Amino acid sequence: MKVLVIGANGQIGKQVVQLLQESDEHTVRAMVRDEAQAAALQAKGVEAVVADLEGSVDEFATAMQGCDAVIFSAGSGGHTGPDKTLLVDLDGAVKSMEAAEKVGIHRYVMVSAIQAHNRESWANSPIKPYMVAKHFADKSLMASNLNYTIVRPGALTNDTGTGRVSASENLQRDSIPREDVAHTLIAVLNEENTFKRSFDLVAGETVISDALKNL
């Protein structure tokens, strides 16, 4: 399938784009926020489109035309305030869902955050606005007509991936290499056991494909 990666210039997004570009099963279109980023991707042979996460549903829809699935891995970043968190991590995500429905895309994979579904777990968190945004973006996705998978990774590291994870509805907070998150996002695309499902994801002992089948 052809996959639109939203947040393709992010740390996870870059790895997802590379994996899709190397895939024999899928193709990729990378969505980025400016022409310079798009040009850099195109120089590597990656199809890229420019669209603003704070733009309109129609702008998202245009970027998605001809795609079969969406992976949303975008974020406002740790150096912005709650206003950008609201506009990107919540409203931007919801607009992308609306656009996917509008153009007839059914498969949608969301990168969320560990325990985003559990309000009590982040009641006193220093990143509470981010967790609130993720919580309600996820709820919007679950209420949509999309065939979703919500992946809620733990603390992200730049360690080399091991290809082994722990995936479950509820996990204790722990870390996971971004590389393993990227591989998981690709793996769920066709894994029927993850359809209409959400789960926490941390480093573990189980091969990714088996962890998904055992959810």
Helices and strands as residue ranges (DSSP letters): E 2-6, H 11-22, E 27-32, H 35-43, E 47-50, H 57-64, E 69-72, H 82-84, I 85-92, H 93-103, E 107-111, G 119-122, H 128-143, E 147-153, E 155-157, E 164-168, E 175-177, H 178-188, G 192-194, E 197-203, E 206-207, H 208-213
